[in-house]
Amino acid sequence: ATTQALILAPTENRFLIFNTLVHRVEGWVETGQVPRDLVLGPDGLFFIANQMESAISVFQRNDRSTLYRVGKIGTVDKPHRLAYS
């Protein structure tokens, strides 16, 4: 089993998939402009606020090796500090 962390990289407009057991980046995924915040939703959904794009990117993760880009949702100017209820 692997343990992974998703790390936002705002200056690169992506998030990194970091394997915490071997201490290395396994891959990366493009987001929007300046990803600022990440929140987990139900059933493998997660949301990333793109501060300079006024949008939230939505991703679906079914398991550690499957990741889908669902799309983007327009928001207010400079979104950040996400929460999911």
N, CA, C and O atoms as CSV, one atom per row, in Angstrom:
chain,resi,resn,atom,element,x,y,z
A,1,ALA,N,N,0.837,-1.184,0.000
A,1,ALA,CA,C,0.000,0.000,0.000
A,1,ALA,C,C,0.877,1.241,0.000
A,1,ALA,O,O,1.929,1.272,0.638
A,2,THR,N,N,0.438,2.253,-0.715
A,2,THR,CA,C,1.162,3.518,-0.728
A,2,THR,C,C,0.327,4.593,-0.051
A,2,THR,O,O,-0.903,4.544,-0.041
A,3,THR,N,N,1.018,5.541,0.499
A,3,THR,CA,C,0.359,6.688,1.087
A,3,THR,C,C,0.764,7.900,0.265
A,3,THR,O,O,1.951,8.168,0.073
A,4,GLN,N,N,-0.230,8.627,-0.217
A,4,GLN,CA,C,0.055,9.758,-1.078
A,4,GLN,C,C,-0.492,11.050,-0.483
A,4,GLN,O,O,-1.482,11.056,0.249
A,5,ALA,N,N,0.184,12.135,-0.819
A,5,ALA,CA,C,-0.274,13.474,-0.456
A,5,ALA,C,C,-0.404,14.275,-1.743
A,5,ALA,O,O,0.412,14.141,-2.655
A,6,LEU,N,N,-1.427,15.100,-1.807
A,6,LEU,CA,C,-1.596,16.016,-2.928
A,6,LEU,C,C,-1.085,17.370,-2.464
A,6,LEU,O,O,-1.573,17.917,-1.475
A,7,ILE,N,N,-0.103,17.913,-3.175
A,7,ILE,CA,C,0.548,19.158,-2.772
A,7,ILE,C,C,0.331,20.200,-3.858
A,7,ILE,O,O,0.682,19.979,-5.017
A,8,LEU,N,N,-0.241,21.323,-3.487
A,8,LEU,CA,C,-0.464,22.396,-4.453
A,8,LEU,C,C,0.860,23.070,-4.790
A,8,LEU,O,O,1.689,23.304,-3.911
A,9,ALA,N,N,1.050,23.381,-6.071
A,9,ALA,CA,C,2.235,24.089,-6.555
A,9,ALA,C,C,1.765,25.329,-7.312
A,9,ALA,O,O,1.699,25.312,-8.541
A,10,PRO,N,N,1.435,26.413,-6.588
A,10,PRO,CA,C,0.836,27.592,-7.208
A,10,PRO,C,C,1.688,28.237,-8.299
A,10,PRO,O,O,1.140,28.732,-9.284
A,11,THR,N,N,2.991,28.244,-8.153
A,11,THR,CA,C,3.836,28.885,-9.164
A,11,THR,C,C,3.947,28.051,-10.439
A,11,THR,O,O,4.416,28.542,-11.466
A,12,GLU,N,N,3.516,26.789,-10.371
A,12,GLU,CA,C,3.571,25.907,-11.533
A,12,GLU,C,C,2.178,25.585,-12.088
A,12,GLU,O,O,2.066,24.868,-13.082
A,13,ASN,N,N,1.117,26.104,-11.458
A,13,ASN,CA,C,-0.266,25.852,-11.881
A,13,ASN,C,C,-0.591,24.364,-11.962
A,13,ASN,O,O,-1.147,23.888,-12.952
A,14,ARG,N,N,-0.236,23.645,-10.914
A,14,ARG,CA,C,-0.486,22.203,-10.863
A,14,ARG,C,C,-0.488,21.732,-9.417
A,14,ARG,O,O,-0.145,22.475,-8.498
A,15,PHE,N,N,-0.888,20.462,-9.240
A,15,PHE,CA,C,-0.667,19.836,-7.946
A,15,PHE,C,C,0.213,18.619,-8.154
A,15,PHE,O,O,0.187,17.985,-9.208
A,16,LEU,N,N,0.986,18.307,-7.137
A,16,LEU,CA,C,1.924,17.190,-7.181
A,16,LEU,C,C,1.339,16.010,-6.432
A,16,LEU,O,O,0.649,16.185,-5.427
A,17,ILE,N,N,1.611,14.810,-6.916
A,17,ILE,CA,C,1.230,13.577,-6.223
A,17,ILE,C,C,2.506,13.044,-5.582
A,17,ILE,O,O,3.410,12.566,-6.267
A,18,PHE,N,N,2.562,13.133,-4.270
A,18,PHE,CA,C,3.768,12.831,-3.505
A,18,PHE,C,C,3.587,11.521,-2.740
A,18,PHE,O,O,2.641,11.374,-1.967
A,19,ASN,N,N,4.492,10.576,-2.958
A,19,ASN,CA,C,4.477,9.300,-2.253
A,19,ASN,C,C,5.212,9.487,-0.931
A,19,ASN,O,O,6.421,9.722,-0.915
A,20,THR,N,N,4.479,9.383,0.180
A,20,THR,CA,C,5.072,9.642,1.486
A,20,THR,C,C,5.928,8.485,2.004
A,20,THR,O,O,6.696,8.663,2.949
A,21,LEU,N,N,5.806,7.307,1.400
A,21,LEU,CA,C,6.616,6.175,1.848
A,21,LEU,C,C,8.028,6.222,1.276
A,21,LEU,O,O,8.984,5.850,1.957
A,22,VAL,N,N,8.168,6.674,0.035
A,22,VAL,CA,C,9.492,6.737,-0.590
A,22,VAL,C,C,9.992,8.176,-0.748
A,22,VAL,O,O,11.082,8.410,-1.268
A,23,HIS,N,N,9.188,9.128,-0.296
A,23,HIS,CA,C,9.561,10.546,-0.271
A,23,HIS,C,C,9.933,11.088,-1.651
A,23,HIS,O,O,11.002,11.669,-1.840
A,24,ARG,N,N,9.020,10.883,-2.616
A,24,ARG,CA,C,9.273,11.449,-3.937
A,24,ARG,C,C,7.961,11.752,-4.651
A,24,ARG,O,O,6.914,11.179,-4.348
A,25,VAL,N,N,8.053,12.662,-5.598
A,25,VAL,CA,C,6.904,13.043,-6.411
A,25,VAL,C,C,6.703,11.977,-7.482
A,25,VAL,O,O,7.624,11.661,-8.235
A,26,GLU,N,N,5.491,11.424,-7.544
A,26,GLU,CA,C,5.182,10.380,-8.521
A,26,GLU,C,C,4.574,10.943,-9.797
A,26,GLU,O,O,4.574,10.275,-10.831
A,27,GLY,N,N,4.058,12.158,-9.733
A,27,GLY,CA,C,3.443,12.760,-10.898
A,27,GLY,C,C,2.869,14.109,-10.558
A,27,GLY,O,O,2.959,14.572,-9.421
A,28,TRP,N,N,2.277,14.738,-11.556
A,28,TRP,CA,C,1.645,16.029,-11.354
A,28,TRP,C,C,0.484,16.171,-12.320
A,28,TRP,O,O,0.415,15.491,-13.344
A,29,VAL,N,N,-0.436,17.079,-11.967
A,29,VAL,CA,C,-1.637,17.317,-12.773
A,29,VAL,C,C,-1.839,18.822,-12.881
A,29,VAL,O,O,-1.759,19.539,-11.884
A,30,GLU,N,N,-2.100,19.295,-14.089
A,30,GLU,CA,C,-2.378,20.717,-14.309
A,30,GLU,C,C,-3.703,21.095,-13.648
A,30,GLU,O,O,-4.669,20.332,-13.676
A,31,THR,N,N,-3.727,22.279,-13.057
A,31,THR,CA,C,-4.953,22.821,-12.479
A,31,THR,C,C,-5.289,24.086,-13.256
A,31,THR,O,O,-5.058,24.151,-14.463
A,32,GLY,N,N,-5.823,25.076,-12.587
A,32,GLY,CA,C,-6.019,26.387,-13.184
A,32,GLY,C,C,-4.875,27.291,-12.768
A,32,GLY,O,O,-3.842,26.818,-12.293
A,33,GLN,N,N,-5.055,28.577,-12.944
A,33,GLN,CA,C,-3.999,29.535,-12.619
A,33,GLN,C,C,-3.924,29.799,-11.120
A,33,GLN,O,O,-4.899,30.219,-10.498
A,34,VAL,N,N,-2.770,29.549,-10.562
A,34,VAL,CA,C,-2.441,29.757,-9.152
A,34,VAL,C,C,-3.404,28.993,-8.235
A,34,VAL,O,O,-4.249,29.604,-7.581
A,35,PRO,N,N,-3.281,27.658,-8.184
A,35,PRO,CA,C,-4.099,26.875,-7.258
A,35,PRO,C,C,-3.777,27.285,-5.823
A,35,PRO,O,O,-2.617,27.299,-5.410
A,36,ARG,N,N,-4.828,27.618,-5.075
A,36,ARG,CA,C,-4.628,28.228,-3.764
A,36,ARG,C,C,-5.100,27.354,-2.602
A,36,ARG,O,O,-4.544,27.430,-1.506
A,37,ASP,N,N,-6.111,26.535,-2.830
A,37,ASP,CA,C,-6.686,25.761,-1.737
A,37,ASP,C,C,-7.271,24.475,-2.301
A,37,ASP,O,O,-7.702,24.439,-3.453
A,38,LEU,N,N,-7.287,23.428,-1.499
A,38,LEU,CA,C,-7.813,22.124,-1.898
A,38,LEU,C,C,-8.721,21.605,-0.803
A,38,LEU,O,O,-8.406,21.718,0.381
A,39,VAL,N,N,-9.852,21.033,-1.199
A,39,VAL,CA,C,-10.753,20.431,-0.229
A,39,VAL,C,C,-11.266,19.111,-0.798
A,39,VAL,O,O,-11.532,18.994,-1.994
A,40,LEU,N,N,-11.398,18.128,0.080
A,40,LEU,CA,C,-11.923,16.819,-0.319
A,40,LEU,C,C,-13.427,16.792,-0.159
A,40,LEU,O,O,-13.968,17.292,0.828
A,41,GLY,N,N,-14.097,16.206,-1.135
A,41,GLY,CA,C,-15.539,16.015,-1.086
A,41,GLY,C,C,-15.851,14.530,-0.953
A,41,GLY,O,O,-14.971,13.748,-0.594
A,42,PRO,N,N,-17.072,14.133,-1.233
A,42,PRO,CA,C,-17.468,12.732,-1.091
A,42,PRO,C,C,-16.994,11.886,-2.270
A,42,PRO,O,O,-16.770,12.399,-3.366
A,43,ASP,N,N,-16.847,10.598,-2.034
A,43,ASP,CA,C,-16.611,9.604,-3.079
A,43,ASP,C,C,-15.442,9.925,-4.003
A,43,ASP,O,O,-15.529,9.696,-5.209
A,44,GLY,N,N,-14.358,10.449,-3.456
A,44,GLY,CA,C,-13.170,10.704,-4.250
A,44,GLY,C,C,-13.147,12.015,-5.001
A,44,GLY,O,O,-12.195,12.282,-5.734
A,45,LEU,N,N,-14.169,12.845,-4.840
A,45,LEU,CA,C,-14.152,14.166,-5.473
A,45,LEU,C,C,-13.240,15.091,-4.677
A,45,LEU,O,O,-13.197,15.021,-3.449
A,46,PHE,N,N,-12.512,15.954,-5.374
A,46,PHE,CA,C,-11.830,17.030,-4.679
A,46,PHE,C,C,-11.838,18.276,-5.539
A,46,PHE,O,O,-11.941,18.215,-6.764
A,47,PHE,N,N,-11.727,19.405,-4.864
A,47,PHE,CA,C,-11.913,20.711,-5.471
A,47,PHE,C,C,-10.686,21.571,-5.186
A,47,PHE,O,O,-10.155,21.563,-4.076
A,48,ILE,N,N,-10.240,22.315,-6.204
A,48,ILE,CA,C,-9.089,23.195,-6.054
A,48,ILE,C,C,-9.486,24.603,-6.483
A,48,ILE,O,O,-9.960,24.807,-7.601
A,49,ALA,N,N,-9.290,25.571,-5.593
A,49,ALA,CA,C,-9.572,26.971,-5.919
A,49,ALA,C,C,-8.391,27.543,-6.688
A,49,ALA,O,O,-7.252,27.493,-6.223
A,50,ASN,N,N,-8.670,28.091,-7.874
A,50,ASN,CA,C,-7.644,28.710,-8.719
A,50,ASN,C,C,-7.763,30.227,-8.566
A,50,ASN,O,O,-8.648,30.855,-9.147
A,51,GLN,N,N,-6.869,30.797,-7.784
A,51,GLN,CA,C,-7.013,32.183,-7.365
A,51,GLN,C,C,-6.980,33.190,-8.514
A,51,GLN,O,O,-7.763,34.139,-8.493
A,52,MET,N,N,-6.136,33.032,-9.488
A,52,MET,CA,C,-6.017,34.026,-10.552
A,52,MET,C,C,-6.905,33.715,-11.755
A,52,MET,O,O,-6.824,34.398,-12.776
A,53,GLU,N,N,-7.740,32.703,-11.645
A,53,GLU,CA,C,-8.625,32.334,-12.744
A,53,GLU,C,C,-10.099,32.496,-12.372
A,53,GLU,O,O,-10.975,32.371,-13.228
A,54,SER,N,N,-10.365,32.769,-11.123
A,54,SER,CA,C,-11.743,32.879,-10.627
A,54,SER,C,C,-12.552,31.639,-10.980
A,54,SER,O,O,-13.661,31.724,-11.508
A,55,ALA,N,N,-11.966,30.486,-10.673
A,55,ALA,CA,C,-12.620,29.204,-10.960
A,55,ALA,C,C,-12.159,28.151,-9.959
A,55,ALA,O,O,-11.108,28.274,-9.330
A,56,ILE,N,N,-12.977,27.120,-9.836
A,56,ILE,CA,C,-12.627,25.946,-9.035
A,56,ILE,C,C,-12.518,24.761,-9.979
A,56,ILE,O,O,-13.442,24.486,-10.744
A,57,SER,N,N,-11.384,24.056,-9.929
A,57,SER,CA,C,-11.202,22.832,-10.711
A,57,SER,C,C,-11.752,21.661,-9.906
A,57,SER,O,O,-11.555,21.583,-8.693
A,58,VAL,N,N,-12.442,20.750,-10.590
A,58,VAL,CA,C,-13.039,19.587,-9.929
A,58,VAL,C,C,-12.395,18.337,-10.492
A,58,VAL,O,O,-12.303,18.171,-11.708
A,59,PHE,N,N,-11.944,17.448,-9.600
A,59,PHE,CA,C,-11.313,16.192,-9.986
A,59,PHE,C,C,-12.011,15.029,-9.297
A,59,PHE,O,O,-12.595,15.192,-8.226
A,60,GLN,N,N,-11.949,13.867,-9.909
A,60,GLN,CA,C,-12.503,12.629,-9.347
A,60,GLN,C,C,-11.359,11.633,-9.246
A,60,GLN,O,O,-10.641,11.389,-10.216
A,61,ARG,N,N,-11.201,11.066,-8.068
A,61,ARG,CA,C,-10.158,10.062,-7.852
A,61,ARG,C,C,-10.815,8.794,-7.336
A,61,ARG,O,O,-11.320,8.759,-6.214
A,62,ASN,N,N,-10.806,7.739,-8.171
A,62,ASN,CA,C,-11.441,6.480,-7.786
A,62,ASN,C,C,-10.516,5.581,-6.979
A,62,ASN,O,O,-10.972,4.833,-6.114
A,63,ASP,N,N,-9.227,5.652,-7.255
A,63,ASP,CA,C,-8.218,4.891,-6.518
A,63,ASP,C,C,-6.883,5.622,-6.686
A,63,ASP,O,O,-6.839,6.706,-7.267
A,64,ARG,N,N,-5.819,5.044,-6.190
A,64,ARG,CA,C,-4.523,5.733,-6.213
A,64,ARG,C,C,-3.943,5.902,-7.614
A,64,ARG,O,O,-3.046,6.723,-7.803
A,65,SER,N,N,-4.421,5.162,-8.586
A,65,SER,CA,C,-3.859,5.263,-9.928
A,65,SER,C,C,-4.819,5.861,-10.952
A,65,SER,O,O,-4.436,6.050,-12.106
A,66,THR,N,N,-6.056,6.163,-10.561
A,66,THR,CA,C,-7.051,6.690,-11.492
A,66,THR,C,C,-7.495,8.077,-11.052
A,66,THR,O,O,-8.006,8.256,-9.947
A,67,LEU,N,N,-7.294,9.052,-11.927
A,67,LEU,CA,C,-7.645,10.428,-11.641
A,67,LEU,C,C,-8.290,11.035,-12.880
A,67,LEU,O,O,-7.748,10.928,-13.979
A,68,TYR,N,N,-9.434,11.667,-12.709
A,68,TYR,CA,C,-10.150,12.295,-13.819
A,68,TYR,C,C,-10.360,13.771,-13.546
A,68,TYR,O,O,-10.659,14.171,-12.421
A,69,ARG,N,N,-10.201,14.572,-14.580
A,69,ARG,CA,C,-10.548,15.987,-14.489
A,69,ARG,C,C,-12.025,16.092,-14.857
A,69,ARG,O,O,-12.390,15.797,-15.995
A,70,VAL,N,N,-12.872,16.501,-13.934
A,70,VAL,CA,C,-14.299,16.645,-14.178
A,70,VAL,C,C,-14.558,17.943,-14.935
A,70,VAL,O,O,-15.329,17.955,-15.895
A,71,GLY,N,N,-13.921,19.041,-14.513
A,71,GLY,CA,C,-14.095,20.324,-15.176
A,71,GLY,C,C,-13.848,21.477,-14.229
A,71,GLY,O,O,-13.260,21.311,-13.161
A,72,LYS,N,N,-14.308,22.657,-14.640
A,72,LYS,CA,C,-14.145,23.858,-13.824
A,72,LYS,C,C,-15.493,24.512,-13.588
A,72,LYS,O,O,-16.414,24.407,-14.397
A,73,ILE,N,N,-15.577,25.197,-12.443
A,73,ILE,CA,C,-16.771,25.944,-12.069
A,73,ILE,C,C,-16.342,27.392,-11.865
A,73,ILE,O,O,-15.421,27.657,-11.092
A,74,GLY,N,N,-16.995,28.333,-12.546
A,74,GLY,CA,C,-16.702,29.742,-12.348
A,74,GLY,C,C,-17.131,30.197,-10.966
A,74,GLY,O,O,-18.141,29.730,-10.438
A,75,THR,N,N,-16.367,31.106,-10.379
A,75,THR,CA,C,-16.647,31.578,-9.016
A,75,THR,C,C,-16.477,33.087,-8.937
A,75,THR,O,O,-16.359,33.771,-9.954
A,76,VAL,N,N,-16.469,33.581,-7.730
A,76,VAL,CA,C,-16.169,34.992,-7.472
A,76,VAL,C,C,-14.687,35.241,-7.753
A,76,VAL,O,O,-13.923,34.300,-7.969
A,77,ASP,N,N,-14.296,36.481,-7.748
A,77,ASP,CA,C,-12.913,36.861,-7.995
A,77,ASP,C,C,-11.993,36.334,-6.892
A,77,ASP,O,O,-12.292,36.497,-5.709
A,78,LYS,N,N,-10.902,35.719,-7.260
A,78,LYS,CA,C,-9.854,35.227,-6.361
A,78,LYS,C,C,-10.362,34.283,-5.272
A,78,LYS,O,O,-10.240,34.597,-4.088
A,79,PRO,N,N,-10.930,33.132,-5.648
A,79,PRO,CA,C,-11.443,32.193,-4.631
A,79,PRO,C,C,-10.318,31.573,-3.803
A,79,PRO,O,O,-9.229,31.311,-4.314
A,80,HIS,N,N,-10.591,31.346,-2.534
A,80,HIS,CA,C,-9.687,30.636,-1.639
A,80,HIS,C,C,-10.444,30.245,-0.384
A,80,HIS,O,O,-11.600,30.634,-0.214
A,81,ARG,N,N,-9.814,29.482,0.496
A,81,ARG,CA,C,-10.418,29.006,1.739
A,81,ARG,C,C,-11.675,28.195,1.484
A,81,ARG,O,O,-12.764,28.571,1.918
A,82,LEU,N,N,-11.524,27.086,0.782
A,82,LEU,CA,C,-12.650,26.218,0.469
A,82,LEU,C,C,-13.064,25.396,1.682
A,82,LEU,O,O,-12.258,25.133,2.574
A,83,ALA,N,N,-14.311,25.002,1.702
A,83,ALA,CA,C,-14.836,24.073,2.695
A,83,ALA,C,C,-15.906,23.231,1.997
A,83,ALA,O,O,-16.552,23.696,1.057
A,84,TYR,N,N,-16.087,22.016,2.451
A,84,TYR,CA,C,-17.118,21.151,1.882
A,84,TYR,C,C,-18.012,20.669,3.004
A,84,TYR,O,O,-17.522,20.242,4.050
A,85,SER,N,N,-19.304,20.733,2.801
A,85,SER,CA,C,-20.231,20.319,3.843
A,85,SER,C,C,-21.151,19.241,3.287
A,85,SER,O,O,-22.021,18.743,4.002
